[in-house]
Amino acid sequence: MKAQGYKDLWQAFSNSQKTAFLILFFLCIIAGILIPVFLPSSSMRQIELSRTYLPGELSDEDVYSPESVSFIDEVATDLARSEARESVYPYYSFSVIDSISNINTVRRYCDALRESDDGKAYQVLRDAGIYDHESVTFDFMELGKDVRNVALSILSEVMEALIRNGLFSVDDLLESEKEGYSMISYESLDEDYNIAVREISIENALTYDDVYEYAINYGFDNYRNAGDDAVILIARAAKLLIKENVKYDALTTSNLRDEASNSTVPVAIRLNEGDLIIAKDTIITEQQLRIIDQINSLRITFSPFTLIANFIFLFIILLGGVYYFATTIQYRYRVPLYTVMLLSGMLIILASSYLVMRYLLTNHQRIQVDPLLPFFILPVLFTCITNKRRIGFSVGVITAGFSMLFPTSNKYTFFLFLIVTISSVLFVRKGTNRLDVIYEALYSALISAFAMAVFSLINGYSYDILAHNILFMALNVIFTFIFVSVALPLLEKFFNLPTQFRLHELSYTDTPTLNRLSQVAQGTFNHVRNVSDMSYAAAKEIGADAELTRVGALYHDIGKAEHPEYFIENQGGKANAHDELKNNLSAAIIKSHVKLGVEKGREIGLPQEVLDIISQHHGNDIIMYFYNEAKKNSPDAGRSVREEDFRYNGDIPQTPESAIVMLADCVEAASRTLKNPNTQKYDRLIMNIIISKINHGQMAESKLTLTDLMKIKDTFIRSLVGRDHQRIEYDKE
């Protein structure tokens, strides 16, 4: 078939059909966009509990996830973040400035005492804001110089240890305890005088009240020979000189807690369809109730960009699908009807799917929607209407594309719908009896159920959901075939469609029209039956529409019923009625049977495709017998004889089916003239007819190739040999 451009296809529409097409086209897109918006939830179903539960109660039922969901548990996430914040201990910073100042004070104080300059020592204390109320300086001056120097060395060592370890504020530690912490993080100097962060319990943190005891223990542990009085004096001096150098750092603590909170991974809840959320007779937790609330609160959110993207997607899917659909239709005059039917059907399917989803989403908890959507009706219906599986596939791509935007769909929905469509369409036209629909439905249902099982397992559905999906998908496909079987006869009648079933019914020879033909024109009736058999066999051989070809052949000469006596096959050896007529009048009578046949066919309601075969079965070829007779009888040697007067007024065959009927008509009639026919004679006869038709331009638009013509020739030979087979001659007795 020659590809048609979009301009050619568009020109096939009338103005009203163009308007209807555009309205339906955009209504389909709008419906596809708005269906998810108006559904109650993007969740497939709500979870309906038998009663209101509180945390800590026993569950009276098993509660399952109605679909595969993934969301963030905000409450659990906030709790985890709060725990992460609380896990960060209060942070205490080491004050380098205070530590250096304290060390300098100790060094200058000790130097003054070594110089026996108590005045200078007091001045150092006053400069540091220290007041020696316990006469520590006086007691140091009372010591002998050697003893004093040793004691001062020990004091410097004790002070260095205290400063490196860090001295905490009692108030800061109490505040941390009030916050509920028993541990803190703090900075101190390691042996290399680098700041190191350590953790310590609050009760072990060194405060001003602990300095005296710390110094006593340090002195006795390390300098027992120094004497008790010296160690006690050193401890008194340490308590006098030491200053707090580790302080609570609120800013750093807050930053560390924020960092811990922000680095906490959100608590993600992932459930597959059918996963158990709450088991019967178990204690219900607060998180389980939150999960149920979260599933029930899932809603579709649509941004303007999402809606625009959905519009573009559906526009491309629908436009591409409809264009391929239209270009696959063989008869151009059917394009407007079929495309409008497709778009109307698409709207009906979308509306039906919306109602099904809305009902299921509202009223059922544990059922999947996809296997119940009526998306397979259109592909199967149009395959039956057009007798072309490619058209069914193109419609299936459109419906599967629309299903991708449904809130119940997932990443596998498109492929599932496409596989089910393909399996259903492939079984259509297996037979021409309506009883065959039962077998087609069963085979399609089995394959579709298997595909549903595979995709359900891929999605991780529970076995309960899996069983439901398989059953519902099988029932959906069976219902599809039942619906198509009921709707098809109505569409056949209303739109006069040449489906395989209707063509098969028209092929019966006991219809009123053919009965009348058999009564008034027996020869023509026998002729059309033979032509029908030959055409059917040839059409099957080359893959053309065999049923259409057979029906077209049966009805191609019904116009001869009006004047049967003018056609030689009905004269039965009687005088030729044309002997009394002029050649051009005889030609006019012969030509008229085509027009009369079309009128009669239209009157009895034959499909347009059959009418085309009737009108094209002689094309615009010349009635050679009367044309040659007219030239022979013309007084001016045929110069006044016009070809137009002897040429048929029809179009040349536009389809393989029309061309086959034309050839079969000529071959069947011409074969009657052969004497002692055999295979070789039939071969030469048929080849001459084929070459003649090609030379006269009758095959130019038929889409038949030379290979097709050779196959047709061989099929005709087999049919003619079978028709004229010899029988055994029996004895007269």
SEZAFI-380566 format. One record per residue (C-alpha): residue number from 1; x, y, z. Coordinates in steps of 0.2 Angstrom, whole numbers. Layout:
{site NUM; {X; Y; Z}};
...
REM end
This chain:
{site 1; {0; 0; 0}};
{site 2; {7; 17; -5}};
{site 3; {10; 28; 11}};
{site 4; {-2; 42; 13}};
{site 5; {4; 59; 18}};
{site 6; {-4; 69; 32}};
{site 7; {-11; 81; 19}};
{site 8; {-19; 67; 9}};
{site 9; {-27; 60; 25}};
{site 10; {-33; 76; 31}};
{site 11; {-41; 80; 14}};
{site 12; {-52; 64; 16}};
{site 13; {-61; 73; 30}};
{site 14; {-76; 84; 27}};
{site 15; {-77; 100; 37}};
{site 16; {-88; 93; 50}};
{site 17; {-77; 78; 52}};
{site 18; {-62; 89; 54}};
{site 19; {-71; 98; 68}};
{site 20; {-77; 82; 76}};
{site 21; {-59; 75; 75}};
{site 22; {-51; 90; 83}};
{site 23; {-64; 91; 97}};
{site 24; {-62; 73; 101}};
{site 25; {-43; 73; 99}};
{site 26; {-41; 86; 112}};
{site 27; {-55; 80; 124}};
{site 28; {-45; 63; 125}};
{site 29; {-29; 72; 130}};
{site 30; {-38; 83; 143}};
{site 31; {-47; 68; 150}};
{site 32; {-30; 58; 151}};
{site 33; {-23; 73; 160}};
{site 34; {-38; 76; 172}};
{site 35; {-42; 58; 177}};
{site 36; {-27; 58; 190}};
{site 37; {-32; 75; 196}};
{site 38; {-50; 70; 201}};
{site 39; {-46; 53; 208}};
{site 40; {-48; 53; 227}};
{site 41; {-30; 48; 230}};
{site 42; {-13; 43; 222}};
{site 43; {-13; 29; 233}};
{site 44; {-22; 14; 225}};
{site 45; {-34; 12; 240}};
{site 46; {-37; 18; 257}};
{site 47; {-34; 7; 272}};
{site 48; {-50; 5; 282}};
{site 49; {-48; -1; 299}};
{site 50; {-62; -10; 308}};
{site 51; {-61; 2; 323}};
{site 52; {-50; 16; 329}};
{site 53; {-35; 10; 338}};
{site 54; {-23; 18; 351}};
{site 55; {-5; 13; 353}};
{site 56; {-3; -1; 365}};
{site 57; {-19; -10; 360}};
{site 58; {-20; -27; 352}};
{site 59; {-25; -28; 334}};
{site 60; {-41; -36; 329}};
{site 61; {-36; -39; 311}};
{site 62; {-22; -41; 299}};
{site 63; {-18; -25; 290}};
{site 64; {-9; -25; 273}};
{site 65; {-1; -12; 262}};
{site 66; {-14; -9; 248}};
{site 67; {0; -5; 236}};
{site 68; {19; -2; 235}};
{site 69; {23; 14; 243}};
{site 70; {38; 23; 249}};
{site 71; {38; 39; 260}};
{site 72; {48; 47; 274}};
{site 73; {41; 45; 291}};
{site 74; {42; 63; 297}};
{site 75; {39; 59; 315}};
{site 76; {51; 45; 316}};
{site 77; {64; 56; 307}};
{site 78; {61; 71; 319}};
{site 79; {63; 59; 333}};
{site 80; {79; 52; 326}};
{site 81; {86; 69; 323}};
{site 82; {81; 74; 341}};
{site 83; {90; 59; 347}};
{site 84; {105; 63; 337}};
{site 85; {106; 81; 344}};
{site 86; {104; 74; 362}};
{site 87; {118; 62; 359}};
{site 88; {130; 76; 357}};
{site 89; {137; 80; 374}};
{site 90; {139; 98; 380}};
{site 91; {156; 104; 372}};
{site 92; {168; 113; 383}};
{site 93; {182; 124; 375}};
{site 94; {200; 126; 381}};
{site 95; {204; 144; 384}};
{site 96; {222; 146; 378}};
{site 97; {222; 165; 383}};
{site 98; {217; 161; 401}};
{site 99; {229; 147; 402}};
{site 100; {244; 157; 396}};
{site 101; {239; 171; 407}};
{site 102; {238; 159; 422}};
{site 103; {255; 151; 418}};
{site 104; {263; 168; 416}};
{site 105; {256; 173; 433}};
{site 106; {262; 157; 441}};
{site 107; {280; 159; 433}};
{site 108; {282; 177; 439}};
{site 109; {275; 173; 456}};
{site 110; {287; 159; 458}};
{site 111; {302; 169; 452}};
{site 112; {298; 183; 464}};
{site 113; {298; 170; 479}};
{site 114; {314; 163; 473}};
{site 115; {321; 180; 473}};
{site 116; {315; 182; 491}};
{site 117; {305; 197; 486}};
{site 118; {288; 195; 494}};
{site 119; {283; 213; 489}};
{site 120; {285; 208; 471}};
{site 121; {276; 192; 474}};
{site 122; {261; 202; 481}};
{site 123; {262; 214; 467}};
{site 124; {260; 199; 454}};
{site 125; {245; 193; 464}};
{site 126; {237; 210; 464}};
{site 127; {240; 212; 445}};
{site 128; {231; 195; 442}};
{site 129; {217; 200; 454}};
{site 130; {222; 187; 467}};
{site 131; {221; 191; 485}};
{site 132; {232; 180; 497}};
{site 133; {220; 179; 512}};
{site 134; {228; 163; 519}};
{site 135; {246; 170; 519}};
{site 136; {252; 158; 507}};
{site 137; {266; 170; 502}};
{site 138; {271; 173; 520}};
{site 139; {272; 154; 523}};
{site 140; {283; 152; 507}};
{site 141; {295; 166; 514}};
{site 142; {296; 157; 530}};
{site 143; {304; 142; 522}};
{site 144; {322; 140; 520}};
{site 145; {328; 145; 502}};
{site 146; {333; 128; 497}};
{site 147; {316; 120; 503}};
{site 148; {307; 135; 496}};
{site 149; {315; 132; 478}};
{site 150; {310; 114; 479}};
{site 151; {292; 118; 484}};
{site 152; {291; 131; 470}};
{site 153; {297; 119; 457}};
{site 154; {284; 106; 463}};
{site 155; {271; 120; 463}};
{site 156; {275; 125; 445}};
{site 157; {273; 106; 440}};
{site 158; {257; 105; 449}};
{site 159; {250; 121; 441}};
{site 160; {256; 115; 423}};
{site 161; {246; 98; 426}};
{site 162; {231; 107; 432}};
{site 163; {231; 119; 417}};
{site 164; {234; 106; 404}};
{site 165; {220; 95; 412}};
{site 166; {208; 110; 412}};
{site 167; {198; 117; 426}};
{site 168; {179; 118; 424}};
{site 169; {166; 130; 430}};
{site 170; {155; 122; 443}};
{site 171; {140; 133; 437}};
{site 172; {143; 126; 419}};
{site 173; {144; 108; 425}};
{site 174; {128; 110; 435}};
{site 175; {119; 118; 420}};
{site 176; {124; 103; 409}};
{site 177; {118; 91; 423}};
{site 178; {101; 100; 423}};
{site 179; {100; 97; 404}};
{site 180; {101; 78; 408}};
{site 181; {119; 75; 403}};
{site 182; {131; 65; 414}};
{site 183; {145; 66; 401}};
{site 184; {153; 81; 392}};
{site 185; {166; 83; 378}};
{site 186; {180; 95; 382}};
{site 187; {197; 101; 376}};
{site 188; {213; 99; 385}};
{site 189; {232; 99; 381}};
{site 190; {241; 83; 377}};
{site 191; {259; 79; 380}};
{site 192; {264; 89; 365}};
{site 193; {254; 104; 370}};
{site 194; {241; 101; 356}};
{site 195; {223; 103; 360}};
{site 196; {214; 86; 361}};
{site 197; {195; 83; 363}};
{site 198; {191; 70; 376}};
{site 199; {175; 64; 384}};
{site 200; {173; 63; 403}};
{site 201; {159; 61; 416}};
{site 202; {154; 77; 425}};
{site 203; {158; 70; 442}};
{site 204; {176; 67; 436}};
{site 205; {178; 85; 429}};
{site 206; {190; 95; 439}};
{site 207; {183; 110; 447}};
{site 208; {190; 124; 459}};
{site 209; {184; 114; 474}};
{site 210; {194; 99; 468}};
{site 211; {211; 108; 466}};
{site 212; {217; 106; 484}};
{site 213; {214; 88; 485}};
{site 214; {221; 86; 467}};
{site 215; {237; 95; 472}};
{site 216; {239; 85; 489}};
{site 217; {237; 69; 479}};
{site 218; {249; 74; 466}};
{site 219; {262; 79; 479}};
{site 220; {261; 64; 489}};
{site 221; {261; 53; 474}};
{site 222; {276; 61; 466}};
{site 223; {286; 70; 479}};
{site 224; {283; 60; 496}};
{site 225; {300; 65; 502}};
{site 226; {296; 84; 501}};
{site 227; {287; 83; 518}};
{site 228; {269; 85; 523}};
{site 229; {270; 103; 527}};
{site 230; {278; 107; 510}};
{site 231; {264; 97; 500}};
{site 232; {251; 106; 510}};
{site 233; {258; 123; 506}};
{site 234; {260; 118; 488}};
{site 235; {241; 113; 488}};
{site 236; {236; 129; 496}};
{site 237; {246; 139; 483}};
{site 238; {239; 130; 469}};
{site 239; {221; 134; 475}};
{site 240; {227; 152; 477}};
{site 241; {234; 153; 459}};
{site 242; {223; 142; 448}};
{site 243; {210; 150; 437}};
{site 244; {196; 141; 427}};
{site 245; {202; 138; 409}};
{site 246; {189; 126; 402}};
{site 247; {172; 134; 398}};
{site 248; {155; 128; 391}};
{site 249; {155; 133; 372}};
{site 250; {136; 135; 368}};
{site 251; {140; 140; 350}};
{site 252; {151; 125; 346}};
{site 253; {139; 113; 355}};
{site 254; {124; 120; 345}};
{site 255; {134; 118; 329}};
{site 256; {139; 100; 333}};
{site 257; {121; 96; 337}};
{site 258; {115; 104; 321}};
{site 259; {127; 94; 311}};
{site 260; {122; 78; 320}};
{site 261; {104; 82; 316}};
{site 262; {107; 86; 298}};
{site 263; {117; 71; 295}};
{site 264; {104; 59; 301}};
{site 265; {97; 49; 287}};
{site 266; {78; 51; 286}};
{site 267; {68; 36; 291}};
{site 268; {61; 29; 275}};
{site 269; {46; 18; 275}};
{site 270; {46; 6; 260}};
{site 271; {32; -6; 258}};
{site 272; {27; -18; 244}};
{site 273; {9; -21; 240}};
{site 274; {3; -35; 251}};
{site 275; {16; -32; 265}};
{site 276; {9; -35; 282}};
{site 277; {9; -18; 292}};
{site 278; {0; -25; 308}};
{site 279; {-3; -43; 313}};
{site 280; {-18; -49; 321}};
{site 281; {-17; -50; 340}};
{site 282; {-1; -40; 341}};
{site 283; {2; -24; 350}};
{site 284; {0; -9; 339}};
{site 285; {14; 4; 339}};
{site 286; {13; 22; 336}};
{site 287; {23; 21; 321}};
{site 288; {11; 8; 313}};
{site 289; {-3; 20; 315}};
{site 290; {7; 34; 307}};
{site 291; {11; 22; 292}};
{site 292; {-7; 19; 290}};
{site 293; {-11; 38; 291}};
{site 294; {3; 42; 279}};
{site 295; {-4; 30; 266}};
{site 296; {-21; 36; 268}};
{site 297; {-15; 54; 266}};
{site 298; {-5; 52; 250}};
{site 299; {-12; 64; 237}};
{site 300; {-8; 68; 219}};
{site 301; {1; 85; 218}};
{site 302; {2; 93; 200}};
{site 303; {13; 107; 196}};
{site 304; {9; 117; 180}};
{site 305; {25; 110; 173}};
{site 306; {19; 92; 176}};
{site 307; {2; 96; 168}};
{site 308; {11; 103; 153}};
{site 309; {23; 89; 152}};
{site 310; {8; 77; 153}};
{site 311; {-1; 86; 139}};
{site 312; {15; 85; 127}};
{site 313; {17; 67; 131}};
{site 314; {-1; 62; 127}};
{site 315; {-2; 74; 112}};
{site 316; {13; 65; 105}};
{site 317; {7; 47; 109}};
{site 318; {-11; 51; 102}};
{site 319; {-5; 60; 87}};
{site 320; {8; 47; 82}};
{site 321; {-4; 33; 86}};
{site 322; {-18; 40; 76}};
{site 323; {-7; 44; 61}};
{site 324; {0; 27; 60}};
{site 325; {-18; 20; 63}};
{site 326; {-24; 31; 48}};
{site 327; {-10; 27; 36}};
{site 328; {-13; 8; 39}};
{site 329; {-31; 9; 34}};
{site 330; {-32; 3; 16}};
{site 331; {-48; 12; 11}};
{site 332; {-46; 31; 12}};
{site 333; {-64; 34; 13}};
{site 334; {-64; 24; 29}};
{site 335; {-51; 35; 38}};
{site 336; {-63; 49; 44}};
{site 337; {-75; 36; 51}};
{site 338; {-62; 25; 59}};
{site 339; {-52; 39; 67}};
{site 340; {-68; 47; 74}};
{site 341; {-73; 30; 81}};
{site 342; {-56; 27; 88}};
{site 343; {-56; 44; 97}};
{site 344; {-74; 42; 103}};
{site 345; {-70; 25; 109}};
{site 346; {-55; 31; 118}};
{site 347; {-66; 44; 127}};
{site 348; {-78; 31; 133}};
{site 349; {-64; 19; 139}};
{site 350; {-56; 34; 149}};
{site 351; {-72; 38; 157}};
{site 352; {-76; 20; 161}};
{site 353; {-58; 18; 168}};
{site 354; {-61; 33; 179}};
{site 355; {-77; 26; 186}};
{site 356; {-69; 9; 189}};
{site 357; {-54; 17; 198}};
{site 358; {-64; 29; 208}};
{site 359; {-75; 15; 214}};
{site 360; {-61; 3; 218}};
{site 361; {-50; 17; 226}};
{site 362; {-65; 22; 237}};
{site 363; {-73; 5; 242}};
{site 364; {-59; -8; 242}};
{site 365; {-44; -11; 252}};
{site 366; {-34; -25; 245}};
{site 367; {-37; -26; 226}};
{site 368; {-26; -20; 212}};
{site 369; {-34; -9; 199}};
{site 370; {-24; -12; 183}};
{site 371; {-31; -29; 179}};
{site 372; {-49; -22; 179}};
{site 373; {-47; -8; 167}};
{site 374; {-56; -10; 151}};
{site 375; {-41; -5; 140}};
{site 376; {-41; -20; 129}};
{site 377; {-58; -18; 121}};
{site 378; {-52; -5; 108}};
{site 379; {-37; -14; 101}};
{site 380; {-47; -30; 99}};
{site 381; {-63; -21; 92}};
{site 382; {-53; -12; 79}};
{site 383; {-44; -28; 74}};
{site 384; {-60; -36; 71}};
{site 385; {-67; -21; 62}};
{site 386; {-53; -18; 50}};
{site 387; {-46; -36; 49}};
{site 388; {-29; -29; 52}};
{site 389; {-18; -34; 67}};
{site 390; {-7; -19; 64}};
{site 391; {-21; -7; 67}};
{site 392; {-25; -16; 83}};
{site 393; {-7; -15; 89}};
{site 394; {-7; 4; 85}};
{site 395; {-23; 6; 96}};
{site 396; {-14; -4; 109}};
{site 397; {1; 8; 110}};
{site 398; {-11; 23; 112}};
{site 399; {-21; 15; 126}};
{site 400; {-5; 9; 135}};
{site 401; {2; 26; 133}};
{site 402; {-13; 34; 142}};
{site 403; {-12; 21; 156}};
{site 404; {5; 27; 160}};
{site 405; {-2; 43; 168}};
{site 406; {-15; 34; 179}};
{site 407; {-10; 35; 197}};
{site 408; {-12; 16; 199}};
{site 409; {2; 13; 186}};
{site 410; {20; 9; 188}};
{site 411; {35; 7; 177}};
{site 412; {29; -10; 171}};
{site 413; {11; -5; 167}};
{site 414; {15; 1; 149}};
{site 415; {23; -16; 145}};
{site 416; {10; -26; 153}};
{site 417; {-4; -18; 144}};
{site 418; {6; -19; 127}};
{site 419; {9; -38; 130}};
{site 420; {-9; -42; 134}};
{site 421; {-15; -31; 119}};
{site 422; {-3; -41; 107}};
{site 423; {-8; -58; 114}};
{site 424; {-26; -53; 112}};
{site 425; {-25; -46; 95}};
{site 426; {-14; -60; 88}};
{site 427; {-28; -73; 91}};
{site 428; {-41; -62; 82}};
{site 429; {-46; -68; 65}};
{site 430; {-41; -86; 69}};
{site 431; {-58; -91; 62}};
{site 432; {-73; -83; 54}};
{site 433; {-86; -91; 64}};
{site 434; {-92; -82; 80}};
{site 435; {-90; -98; 90}};
{site 436; {-71; -96; 87}};
{site 437; {-72; -81; 98}};
{site 438; {-73; -93; 113}};
{site 439; {-57; -101; 109}};
{site 440; {-49; -84; 105}};
{site 441; {-54; -77; 122}};
{site 442; {-48; -93; 131}};
{site 443; {-31; -93; 123}};
{site 444; {-29; -74; 125}};
{site 445; {-34; -75; 143}};
{site 446; {-21; -89; 147}};
{site 447; {-7; -79; 140}};
{site 448; {-13; -63; 148}};
{site 449; {-14; -71; 165}};
{site 450; {3; -78; 163}};
{site 451; {10; -60; 158}};
{site 452; {0; -53; 173}};
{site 453; {8; -66; 185}};
{site 454; {26; -62; 179}};
{site 455; {24; -44; 181}};
{site 456; {15; -46; 198}};
{site 457; {30; -56; 204}};
{site 458; {42; -43; 197}};
{site 459; {33; -30; 207}};
{site 460; {34; -40; 223}};
{site 461; {16; -43; 226}};
{site 462; {10; -55; 239}};
{site 463; {3; -72; 233}};
{site 464; {-14; -66; 238}};
{site 465; {-13; -51; 227}};
{site 466; {-5; -62; 214}};
{site 467; {-19; -74; 213}};
{site 468; {-32; -59; 212}};
{site 469; {-22; -51; 198}};
{site 470; {-21; -67; 188}};
{site 471; {-40; -70; 190}};
{site 472; {-45; -52; 186}};
{site 473; {-34; -51; 171}};
{site 474; {-41; -67; 163}};
{site 475; {-59; -61; 167}};
{site 476; {-55; -44; 159}};
{site 477; {-49; -52; 143}};
{site 478; {-64; -64; 142}};
{site 479; {-75; -49; 145}};
{site 480; {-66; -40; 131}};
{site 481; {-70; -53; 119}};
{site 482; {-88; -55; 125}};
{site 483; {-91; -36; 123}};
{site 484; {-83; -36; 106}};
{site 485; {-94; -50; 100}};
{site 486; {-110; -40; 106}};
{site 487; {-104; -23; 100}};
{site 488; {-97; -29; 83}};
{site 489; {-114; -34; 75}};
{site 490; {-121; -17; 80}};
{site 491; {-107; -7; 73}};
{site 492; {-108; -18; 57}};
{site 493; {-126; -14; 55}};
{site 494; {-125; 5; 60}};
{site 495; {-109; 9; 50}};
{site 496; {-110; -4; 36}};
{site 497; {-93; -12; 41}};
{site 498; {-86; -26; 31}};
{site 499; {-79; -37; 46}};
{site 500; {-74; -55; 43}};
{site 501; {-90; -61; 52}};
{site 502; {-101; -50; 41}};
{site 503; {-92; -55; 25}};
{site 504; {-93; -73; 30}};
{site 505; {-112; -71; 31}};
{site 506; {-113; -62; 15}};
{site 507; {-103; -76; 6}};
{site 508; {-118; -88; 8}};
{site 509; {-126; -90; -9}};
{site 510; {-144; -92; -2}};
{site 511; {-146; -73; 1}};
{site 512; {-161; -65; -8}};
{site 513; {-150; -56; -21}};
{site 514; {-140; -71; -26}};
{site 515; {-156; -82; -25}};
{site 516; {-164; -71; -38}};
{site 517; {-148; -71; -48}};
{site 518; {-149; -90; -48}};
{site 519; {-167; -90; -54}};
{site 520; {-166; -77; -68}};
{site 521; {-148; -79; -73}};
{site 522; {-142; -97; -70}};
{site 523; {-127; -95; -81}};
{site 524; {-121; -79; -72}};
{site 525; {-124; -87; -55}};
{site 526; {-113; -102; -60}};
{site 527; {-100; -90; -66}};
{site 528; {-100; -79; -50}};
{site 529; {-98; -95; -40}};
{site 530; {-83; -101; -50}};
{site 531; {-76; -83; -49}};
{site 532; {-78; -83; -31}};
{site 533; {-69; -99; -28}};
{site 534; {-55; -94; -39}};
{site 535; {-53; -77; -31}};
{site 536; {-54; -83; -13}};
{site 537; {-40; -96; -17}};
{site 538; {-29; -83; -25}};
{site 539; {-32; -70; -12}};
{site 540; {-27; -82; 2}};
{site 541; {-11; -87; -8}};
{site 542; {-5; -69; -9}};
{site 543; {-11; -64; 9}};
{site 544; {-25; -52; 3}};
{site 545; {-42; -51; 11}};
{site 546; {-49; -68; 6}};
{site 547; {-67; -66; 13}};
{site 548; {-69; -48; 5}};
{site 549; {-63; -55; -12}};
{site 550; {-75; -70; -11}};
{site 551; {-90; -59; -7}};
{site 552; {-85; -46; -20}};
{site 553; {-83; -60; -33}};
{site 554; {-100; -67; -28}};
{site 555; {-109; -50; -30}};
{site 556; {-99; -43; -44}};
{site 557; {-112; -47; -58}};
{site 558; {-128; -45; -49}};
{site 559; {-132; -31; -61}};
{site 560; {-134; -44; -74}};
{site 561; {-150; -49; -66}};
{site 562; {-159; -35; -74}};
{site 563; {-156; -40; -92}};
{site 564; {-149; -58; -91}};
{site 565; {-153; -62; -109}};
{site 566; {-140; -50; -116}};
{site 567; {-126; -60; -108}};
{site 568; {-120; -75; -117}};
{site 569; {-118; -86; -102}};
{site 570; {-137; -85; -99}};
{site 571; {-143; -88; -117}};
{site 572; {-141; -107; -117}};
{site 573; {-139; -109; -135}};
{site 574; {-154; -97; -140}};
{site 575; {-152; -83; -152}};
{site 576; {-140; -69; -147}};
{site 577; {-151; -54; -141}};
{site 578; {-137; -43; -148}};
{site 579; {-139; -48; -166}};
{site 580; {-154; -36; -167}};
{site 581; {-144; -21; -159}};
{site 582; {-131; -9; -165}};
{site 583; {-114; -13; -158}};
{site 584; {-113; 3; -147}};
{site 585; {-130; 0; -140}};
{site 586; {-124; -18; -136}};
{site 587; {-109; -11; -127}};
{site 588; {-120; 1; -117}};
{site 589; {-130; -13; -111}};
{site 590; {-115; -23; -106}};
{site 591; {-108; -8; -97}};
{site 592; {-124; -5; -88}};
{site 593; {-122; -21; -78}};
{site 594; {-108; -13; -68}};
{site 595; {-119; 3; -63}};
{site 596; {-134; -8; -60}};
{site 597; {-124; -19; -49}};
{site 598; {-117; -5; -39}};
{site 599; {-135; 2; -37}};
{site 600; {-142; -14; -32}};
{site 601; {-128; -17; -20}};
{site 602; {-131; 0; -12}};
{site 603; {-149; -4; -11}};
{site 604; {-147; -21; -1}};
{site 605; {-134; -13; 10}};
{site 606; {-117; -20; 4}};
{site 607; {-102; -13; 12}};
{site 608; {-93; 1; 2}};
{site 609; {-78; -11; 0}};
{site 610; {-89; -24; -9}};
{site 611; {-97; -10; -20}};
{site 612; {-79; -5; -25}};
{site 613; {-75; -22; -31}};
{site 614; {-92; -22; -41}};
{site 615; {-88; -5; -49}};
{site 616; {-70; -9; -53}};
{site 617; {-70; -27; -59}};
{site 618; {-70; -21; -77}};
{site 619; {-60; -5; -73}};
{site 620; {-60; 6; -88}};
{site 621; {-56; -7; -101}};
{site 622; {-63; -8; -118}};
{site 623; {-77; -21; -123}};
{site 624; {-66; -28; -137}};
{site 625; {-79; -39; -145}};
{site 626; {-91; -25; -149}};
{site 627; {-77; -13; -152}};
{site 628; {-70; -24; -165}};
{site 629; {-87; -28; -173}};
{site 630; {-91; -9; -173}};
{site 631; {-75; -5; -183}};
{site 632; {-78; -20; -194}};
{site 633; {-95; -14; -199}};
{site 634; {-91; 5; -200}};
{site 635; {-92; 11; -218}};
{site 636; {-76; 22; -215}};
{site 637; {-65; 8; -209}};
{site 638; {-68; 11; -191}};
{site 639; {-62; 29; -191}};
{site 640; {-79; 35; -184}};
{site 641; {-79; 22; -170}};
{site 642; {-75; 30; -153}};
{site 643; {-66; 20; -140}};
{site 644; {-76; 30; -126}};
{site 645; {-92; 22; -132}};
{site 646; {-85; 5; -129}};
{site 647; {-75; 8; -113}};
{site 648; {-82; 4; -96}};
{site 649; {-84; 19; -85}};
{site 650; {-77; 12; -69}};
{site 651; {-61; 15; -60}};
{site 652; {-46; 3; -63}};
{site 653; {-44; -8; -48}};
{site 654; {-37; 1; -33}};
{site 655; {-34; -14; -21}};
{site 656; {-27; -32; -23}};
{site 657; {-45; -39; -20}};
{site 658; {-53; -29; -35}};
{site 659; {-39; -34; -46}};
{site 660; {-40; -52; -42}};
{site 661; {-59; -52; -45}};
{site 662; {-56; -43; -62}};
{site 663; {-43; -57; -67}};
{site 664; {-54; -71; -61}};
{site 665; {-69; -64; -70}};
{site 666; {-60; -63; -87}};
{site 667; {-51; -80; -84}};
{site 668; {-66; -90; -79}};
{site 669; {-76; -83; -94}};
{site 670; {-62; -85; -107}};
{site 671; {-58; -103; -101}};
{site 672; {-75; -108; -107}};
{site 673; {-70; -105; -125}};
{site 674; {-55; -118; -124}};
{site 675; {-57; -134; -132}};
{site 676; {-49; -149; -124}};
{site 677; {-42; -138; -110}};
{site 678; {-26; -143; -101}};
{site 679; {-14; -136; -89}};
{site 680; {-3; -128; -104}};
{site 681; {-18; -120; -112}};
{site 682; {-24; -113; -96}};
{site 683; {-6; -106; -92}};
{site 684; {-6; -98; -109}};
{site 685; {-23; -91; -108}};
{site 686; {-21; -83; -91}};
{site 687; {-4; -76; -95}};
{site 688; {-11; -68; -110}};
{site 689; {-25; -60; -100}};
{site 690; {-13; -54; -87}};
{site 691; {-2; -46; -100}};
{site 692; {-17; -38; -108}};
{site 693; {-23; -31; -92}};
{site 694; {-6; -24; -88}};
{site 695; {-4; -17; -106}};
{site 696; {-21; -8; -104}};
{site 697; {-16; 0; -87}};
{site 698; {-29; -10; -77}};
{site 699; {-16; -16; -64}};
{site 700; {-7; 1; -62}};
{site 701; {-16; 5; -45}};
{site 702; {-19; -13; -39}};
{site 703; {-3; -14; -28}};
{site 704; {0; -32; -35}};
{site 705; {18; -36; -39}};
{site 706; {24; -48; -53}};
{site 707; {27; -61; -40}};
{site 708; {9; -59; -34}};
{site 709; {2; -61; -52}};
{site 710; {12; -77; -54}};
{site 711; {5; -84; -39}};
{site 712; {-12; -79; -44}};
{site 713; {-10; -87; -61}};
{site 714; {-4; -104; -53}};
{site 715; {-19; -103; -41}};
{site 716; {-31; -100; -56}};
{site 717; {-24; -115; -65}};
{site 718; {-27; -127; -50}};
{site 719; {-44; -120; -48}};
{site 720; {-48; -123; -67}};
{site 721; {-41; -140; -68}};
{site 722; {-51; -145; -53}};
{site 723; {-67; -137; -60}};
{site 724; {-64; -147; -77}};
{site 725; {-58; -163; -70}};
{site 726; {-62; -179; -80}};
{site 727; {-73; -193; -73}};
{site 728; {-73; -212; -77}};
{site 729; {-85; -216; -91}};
{site 730; {-97; -229; -84}};
{site 731; {-106; -243; -95}};
{site 732; {-123; -238; -100}};
{site 733; {-130; -253; -91}};
REM end
